[in-house]
């Protein structure tokens, strides 16, 4: 399977991460407690933390175990978020976006492009995602993209920006396999 380095939508350019994205993603997303609220890692306190994350994303891309696309607006080309897939027969989707872009359908558009590509790959039969039960924005994005709720998992994941305890999550799926 060859993962495309670029996916284009009507308003977005999704591209493979680059080293210089660390500083921009730190400033626009990962240092923001509200953006980081429902992520499975703590809010980043230093740009070095975000740079290390970007380097890890690039390494996983090269290993062909995960694909990470930096979300950029076509007219800006500045890193404003990320959509990621763990590349397996049941690919796990995750994403985040700069708060200034919330409510404009950008993440719905980005996920549509990524999931559309993924489900055309014979190695991927399904895409799934989970989110904290209180993460209403993510639930809406998944449902807008045709994901179906497959149930709730009690004490499924830790969201350290909310609590040190594991929290209940909803699981969504999309694809040929049930």
N, C-alpha and C positions, 0 to 999 in steps of 0.2 A: 504494500500500500504506500503510495506516495502522497504525503500531506502537502497541500498547496501552501506556499509561502504567503500568498495573497488571496483574499476573498473580497470581492467588491459587491456592494449593494447600492441602492439608489442614493444613499446619503453617507455611506461609511466605506472606509478602507480598513480591512482587517488584515494584519500582517504579522509575520514572525517577529518576536521580540528582538531588540538590539540592546547592547550594553548601555547606550545613552538613555534608554527608557527609564532606568531606575530613578533618576532624579525627578523626572517629570511625573511618573506614577506616584512617587512619594508625595510630591506637592499637591497633586490633583486628587489623589484617592486614598492611599494607604496610611497617611498620617491623619486622616479625617476619622474621628471616632464614629461618626454616623455611617460612613461608608463601610467601616470595619466592623460595625456592630454584629453582623451575622456571619462574619468570616470565621474560619476554624483556626485562625492564628491571631495573636495579639496585634493591636494597632501598632504600626511601626513608629518607633521613636527617633530613628535616625535614617538618613538616606542610605547608609551602608546596608541596613536590613533589607531595604527594597532592592538595592543593587544585587545583593546576594540572591534574592528571590528571582530576579530576572535572569541571573546567570544559571540558576538551577532550572528555570524554564527552558532556556536555550539548550542546556545539556540534555534534558529529557526529550526535547525535540530531536536532537541529534541521535539519541538512542532509539528513537521511534517508539517510545512508550507513552508519551503524552504530546499533545499539540496545544500550543498556547498562541492565541492571536491577540495582539494589541489592538484595541478599538480606537480608531481615529476618525474624526469627522473629515469628509472629503475636502471641505474648504479650509480646514485648520491643519490637518496632518500631525497634530500633537497627541501623544498618548493620553487617552481619557478613560481607559479601563482595559479589561481583559476577559476573554472567553476561553475556557480550557476544556479539553477532553482527555480523559485517560483512555488510551487506544486499546480497547479490548472488545470481545464480542458483545458485551453489554457496557458500552462506553459511558463513563461518568462525566456529566457536564457540571461545570462551575463557572462563576462569572462575578464581576464587580464593575461598577461604573462611577465616575466622578459625580458627586451630588448635584453639581450645576447642570447636569444633563438629564437628571431624573424627570420622568413625566412626559417625555417627548417621543417615546417609542423606539429609542435608539437600541436599547438592549434587546427588545423584541426582534428588531430587524437583524441585529448581529447574531442572535441565537438561531433565527430562521436560516441564515446563510450557513452557519457551522453545522447545524443538525441536518440541513438539506444535503450538504456534502457528505456527512458521516453516514447517513442512511443509504447513500448510493454506493458505498463501499461494501463489497461482499463479505469482508472480515468483520463488519459491524452489523449485528442484527437488531440492536436496540440501543437507544440512548436513554439514560435515566439520570435523575437528579433528586437531591433531597434538600429540604430547607427547614429551618426552625418553624414550628407551628405558628409563631407570632410574626413571621416574615411575610406579611401580606403582599408586599410589592413583588417578591419572588414568586409567590403562588400565582399572582395575576400574570406575570411574564410567562411562566410555564404554561398556564392554561391558554393564553393567547397564541402560543406556539403549538397548540394541539396536543400537549402532554396530558395524560390521564392520571388522576390520583390512584395510586395502587394501595394506599393505606397509610397508617400511622405507625411509627416505631417509637416505643417508649424508651427514654434515656438513651438515645441513639448517638448523639454527637455533643461534643463540648464546643461551645462558642465562648472563648475566654473573655471576650469583651462584654459579655453579659453575666457569666457565672462560671465558677470553677467546676460546677456539677454538670453531668451530662443532661441534655434537654430532649424533650420530645420533638420529633420531626415528622414531616409528611414526605412520602416518597412518590415521585412521578415518573412515568415512563412513556416512551414514544418509539414505535417501530414494529416490525413484523412479528417478532417473538413476544409472547406474553409472559 
